């Protein structure tokens, strides 16, 4: 029972972050399942089965708040579904002991990307309103979908920054469109895993626990996307993902690092993580102070 409560809370927290950033549900929950000793393919399958429900709830909530561009959803989501199905069948055919460090490496890389990306800058908003071309969206969806299925996460960490970097969509619509299109990716990946694995290693109770937490969090996250600083969330989640997957790799048979080495690596990661969080908090305070000063100047000018 304690484990199911933990899974529900992780699903809730991961969906709050995913709904606010457009990324990190799959990476976060897959990382937890790997730490519990789950087969990588079964972990990814479990997460994607839960995501069928959480992404549907999240997409619906974002749609109700006006955060979804349905043209982008179709143009990136359909190729993403194809890539996810292919990725699921590939991962299902790999031996678990080989797949575990591969999956952890992918997740670690995604965590580093999140940490660096949101430490360096926030979300780009220039070139708003210019159309996104299919020749950009289709390859993006195919690659992100494949990575999502093989790594247990990756749709958001690849798709959201790519769309934000284009500067052609409002950040809230990027997050909402990526969240809504992830339903197609989760559905296709789940079908791929069921074809490759059947029900082997998939715990339906775990799926329901993750689903329950995610469904509760989805509408809250769709609302909070307008309030909570996405940059701070990205740094916090990125550091957590790096730390947990570094632990998995250092304990794997391929590396089998000693206690001293592991402790040193953990210390370096935590120090870098705390430094990144402190830097972003300070940057947000400076930005907020600058905005307040500009508002005050405008009010004084109007009063004259």
N, C-alpha and C positions, 0 to 999 in steps of 0.2 A: 504493500500500500504506500509506503514511504517513497518508493521508487516511482510509482505512478504519479504521486503528488509532485515530485521533483520534475518529472517529464512535463506535466501540465504547466507548471510555473515557467519552465524553460520555453515551452511553446508560446506561452503568453508574452514573456519578455522578448523572445525572438521576433514575434509578430509585431510588437510595439515598435521595435527597431526597424523591421522590414517595411512596415507601413509608413514609417516616417522618412526612411532613407531610400526605399525602393530596392533594398538589398539586405542580405545577411541572415534571413530565416534558415535557409538550407545549410549554409556554412556553419552557423551556430549549433543547430540541432544535430547535424551529422557529426560534428566534432564531439558532442556529448555522447552520442551512441558509440562512436569509436572508442572513447575513453571507457565505456562500459564493456568493451570487448566484443562488440557486434561485428560480424562479417561486413567489410566495406560495401559490397553489393547489397546486402540485406539492409544495412544502415541507410543507404541512399534510397532504396526501394521504400522503406518505412517512412522516410521523410517525404518522399514524393507522393505517396498515398495520402498522408496527412495534408499535404499541400493542395490536393484537389479541393478539399473543403475550405482550407484557410485562404487560398487564392481567390476562390469564388466569393467568399465573404468579404475579403479585402477589396476585390475589384468592384463589387456591388457598392460597398461603402464609399469608395473613391468616386464612383460614378454619381452617387447621390450628392456628393460635395462638389461636383463639377470638375473633377481632377483628371478626367480620362479623354484622350483623343482616340476615337475608335479606328480611324484610318491607320494610325501608327500601331495600334494593337494588332490589327490583322497583318500588316506588312512585316512586322518583326516577329509576331507570335507564331504564324504558320511555319516559316522556315525554322523557328526555334523548336517547334514540335518535332519536325523532321530530325533536327540535330539531336534532340533529347532521346528520341527512340533509338537512333543509331548508337549514341553513347551508352544507353542502358544495356543494349545487347552486347556491346564490347566489354563493359565492366562485368557483366554476368558470366563471361567466358574466361575470366582471369582468376587464377588461384588466389585464395584469400590472403595467404601470407605474402604474396607478391603485391597484391592490390593495396594492402593496408598502408605501407610506406608511400606508395604512389599517390593514394588519395590524400594522405596527410601532407605530402609535399605540395599538392595542388591547393589544398586549403591554407597551408602556411603562406604560399605565394599570394593568394587572394587576401589574406589577413595583412600581409606586408603592404600590399597595394592600397588597401583601405586606410591603413595607418598613415602611409606617406601622402596619399592623395588628399585626405582631409586635414592633415597637419599643414600642408603647404598652402592650401587655398580652399575657399568655400565653393559655392556653386555659381557657375558662369551664367549670365543672363542677357548677354548682348545678342544681336541678330535675331531677336524674337520675332516670330511671325513668318519667317522664311520657311518654305516647304522642305521637308526631309525626303530625299529621293529613295526610291525602291532599291536602287543599286547599292545604296549604303545600308539600308535596313535589312535586306535579305541576307547578305553575308554575315552581318552582325548577329542576327537571330540564329543562323545556322551554327556559328561558332559558339555563341553563348549557351545555346541549348545543349550542344555536345558536352561542353565543359561542365554544365550544371549537372548532367546525369552521371558523368564519370567521377566528378569530385564531390557530389552530394550538395553542391551549391556553386553558383557562378553566374546564374542568369542576371541577378541584380548587380553584382560587382562588376560585370562586364557591360551590361546593357545600360544601366543608369548613368555611369560616368561618360560613356560614349555619347549618349543623347545630350547630357548636360554640356559636354565639351563643344558640341555643335552650336550651342547658344541660340537655337532656333525654337525652343519650347520653354514655357514657364517651368521652373523647377517642380512645382506641385503637379503639373500635368505630366512631366517626365516620370515622377514617382508613381502617379496613379496609372499611367499607361503601361509601365513596366509591371506593376503589380497585377493589373488586369490580364495582360498577355501571358503572365506566368501560369495562369490556369491551363492554357493549352499545352505549355511545356510540361507541367506536372502530370497532366493526363497522359500525354504521349510517353513520358519517361516511365510512368507506372505500368502502362501496357507493355513497354519493352522489357521491364523487369519481370513482369508476370510471364511473359513468353520465355525469357531466359532462365528464370529461377523457379517458376511456379509459386508455391507458398513457402518454399524452403527458407528458413531463417527469419521470416517476417512475423513479428508478434502483433496480432490485431489489437491487443490491449494497449500497446505502446502507441500504435497509430491513433487510436481514439483519444489517448491522453494528450498527445501533441496537438491533435485536432481541436480538442476542447479548449485548451489554452489559447490557441491561435484564433479561434472563432470569437472568443470573448474579447480579445485584444483588437481585432480588425477594425471595428468602427471607431474605437478610441484613437487608434493610430491614424486613421484617415482624417480625423479632426486635428490631432496634434501636429500633423505635417506642416500646419500653418504657424505653429507656436514654438515648438522646441527647436533649438539650433541644430540643424542637421550635421554641421561640421563637428560639433562636440560628440554627438552620437557615433559618427563614423570613426573617430579616433578611439573612443572607448571600446567599441566592438572590435575594431581592427587589432588592438593590442591584446584583447582576450583571445581572439582566434590564433594569433601568432604564438602566444604562450602555451595554449593547450595543445596545438599541433606540433610545436617544438618538443614538448614532452613526449608525444607519441613517437616521433622520429628518434629521439635520443634513447628511448627504451626498446626500439625495434631491433631485430636480430641483425639487420644490415649495419647498424651503427653501434649499438650496445655500449653506450658511453658510461663511464664510471660515475660514482656519486659526486665526486669533486667537480668533474667536468659539467655534469648536469646542473649543479648548484651555481656554478659560474655563469653558465648560459642563461639560466633563469634570472639571475641577478641583473645581467646586462639587459635582458628583454624588459624586465619590470622597470629598471631605471629609465630606459628609452621611452617606455610607455608613459610613465608618470611625467617625464619631461615634455612629451608631446601634448598630454592633457593640459599641463600648466601653461604651455605656450599658446594653445588654442583658447583657453579661458582668458588669458591676458589679451590676446588679439580681439576676442569678442567684446571685452570691456572697453578697449580703445575705440573699436568701431561704434559701440553704443554711445560712448561719450561724445564722439565726433558727430554722430547723428543728432544727439540731444542739443549740442552746441549750434548746429545748423538750424535746427527747429527754433531755438531761442532767438537766433539772429533774424530769422524770417519773421517771427512774431514782433520783434522790436521794429523791424523795417515797416511792417504793416501798421503798427501803432502810430508811427510818424506820419 
